């Protein structure tokens, strides 16, 4: 029986020119998670991450919190979908105004993602959801087939939600619903055997659940 510990990256730089780097809070979230792992003597036989900058920086932060560097294998199949192309397709080539309302941004993104998972999103070129889902589940299959007993995976909300929706037998739109609830540095745990896989926990943030870390809970 193998245990997979799925971690969403720390808070990225929403609204900045380069979203793909951690914010200062994102770095702290990552280090706090590493400290949490260290306090509990957590050890991992295998560490995997996507190839995005926010994945790499989150893993560095976790290692700093644990007091030791974590060498992680890189797998681009664990990368996030391209939200810009989905929004552009949904908005027929238009873009959201800069500095817009965060709530409105995610309302429109939800609509675009529902159409994407339904297979009805037309417009600008974008990766079909079926292709995105297939590559994420291929990454999951590769991790399950190895000999490692405890695997740490640093990825994004979309791939993690795709994996969980598959494990839980949810309809495809469930990927969207889980995705938009996924917290930065949230932990989801799976137990997998050769024939079965189970969800043990979803979206836990015990390292942030402290009075002195009020305001540290983020979703983007």
N, C-alpha and C positions, 0 to 999 in steps of 0.2 A: 504494500500500500504506500503510495507516494503522496506527499503533501505539497500542494502548490500554493504559495503565498503571493497573491496578485496585489501590486501596489500601484495606484494611480500617481502620476508625477505631482510634485509640489506646485503651488500656484505659479502660473506662468504670467506673462506681462500683457494682460488683456488691455487693448486700446493703445498699446505702444507700437512703434514701427516694427519691432521684432518681437512678436508674441512668443517665439520659441525659446526664450531664456527665462529662467526663474526670476521672480521678483525677490526682494529681500525677505518677504514673509515666506515665499516658497522655499528659500534656502533654510530658514529657521524650521519650517515644518519638516523638512527632510532630515535635518540634524536631530530634531526631537524624536522622530521615528527611529533613527539609529540608536539614540540613547535608550529608548523603550526596548528595542531588541537586545541591547547590551545588558540592561538590567535583568532581563529574563534569560540570559545565556543563550540567546538564539544563535543557531548555526545553520548554514545552508551548504548542501553538497554541490549545488549548481546555482549560478546567478545569470539571469538573462534580462536583456532590455531591448527596447526598440532603438532605432538609430537616430532619433531626434535629439536635439540639444537638451531639451527639458528632461528627457529620460536620462541622459548621461549625467547631467548636473544633479538630478535627484539621487542617483546612485552614489555620486561623490559625497553628497550631503549625508546620506545614510551611513556611508563608511566613516565620515568624520565623527558622527554621533556615536558610532560603535567603537571608535578609537583604532580602526584599522581599515586600510583601503580594501574595497571590494572589486575584484576583477570580474567583469560581466561579459558574457558573450553577447554579440549584437545580432539581432534578427529584425530586419526591416518589415517583416510580416506583422510585427507587433506595433507598427506605427499607426497613428490616427488617420481617419479619413480627412479629406481636404474640405473643410467647412466652407472655404471661400468659393470653391467651384459649385458646391451645393446651393449656397445662397444666390450665386450668380444665375444658376439655372432656374431657381425658383422665382427670382425677380426679373427674369427675362433679360439678363445682361446688365441690369442696373446694379448698383451697390448701395449698401446702407450708408447714410450720411456719417461722416467722421464725428466722433464724440457723442454719438447717439445714446439713447437710454438703454442701459444694460438689460432691463426687463423686456423691452421691446425687441432687442436683438435676439434674445433666446426664445421669445414667442415665435418670431419668424423662422428661426433655425428649427424649432420643433416642427413647424408646418413643412419646411423643406425636407426634413429627415423622415417624416411620415410618408411623404410622396416618394422619397428615395427607397425606403424599405418596401413600399407597395409596388414599386416598379413603374410608377407613373410620372416620375420627375423628368420633364423634357427640358429643352433649352441648351445652355452652354455645355460643352463636353465635361463629363465627370465620370469617375469610376462607378460602374453599376454596383449596387449593394451586393448582389450575388457574388461578384468577384472579391469585394472587400471581405465578406463573410467567409468565403472559401479560403482566403489566404490566412485569416486569423485562426480559423479552425485547423488549418494545416500546421500552424505554429504550435497550437495546443497539442495536436497529435504527436508532433516531434518531441515535445517535452515529456509527454506521457510514456513514450516508447523507450526513454533512456533508463539508465540504472540509478539515477539520483533519487534519494528518498525524501529530500526536502529541497524545494526549488523556490527561489525568490525571483519574481518577475516584475520588472518596472515597465509600465506601459501607459496607455491613455484610457480615457473613459470609454471611447468607442470600442476598442478591442476587448477590454475587460467586460463591458456590458454584453457584447456579442457572445463571449464565452459563457457568461452566466445565463443568458437567455437560452442558449443551447442546452446547458446542463439542466436547467429548470423546466425545459420543454415549453417555453413561452412562445406566443406568436411573434412574428418578426417585429411588429411595432413595439414589443416589449424591450427591444434593444434601445429604442429612443427613450422610453420611460425610465429605464435604469440609468442610461447614460447621463441624462440631465439631472439626476439625483446624486451622481458620484462625486464624493468629496476629494479634495486635493490631499494626497498621501493617505487616502482611505485604504484599508486592508480588506481584501476578500480572500477567503480560504476555501480550497477544494481538496478533497481526498479522492485519489484515483487508483484503481487497480487496472489490471489488463482488460477487464471486461466492463467495468462500471466506473462512474465518476459522480461524486456527490458535492453539493454546496454545503459547507460548514458554517460560513459567515459571510456577510456582505457589508462593505462600506463602513467598517469600524474605524474609529479614530481615538483610541484610548490615550494616545500621546498628546492629544489636544484637549481632552476632557478634564481641564484643570481650571480653577478660578483665576489663576494668574495668566491664562492664555485665552481670555475672553477676546473675541474678535478674530481668532486665528483660524476659524472654520470657514473655508472658501470652496467654491465650486468651479472655478474657471482659471 
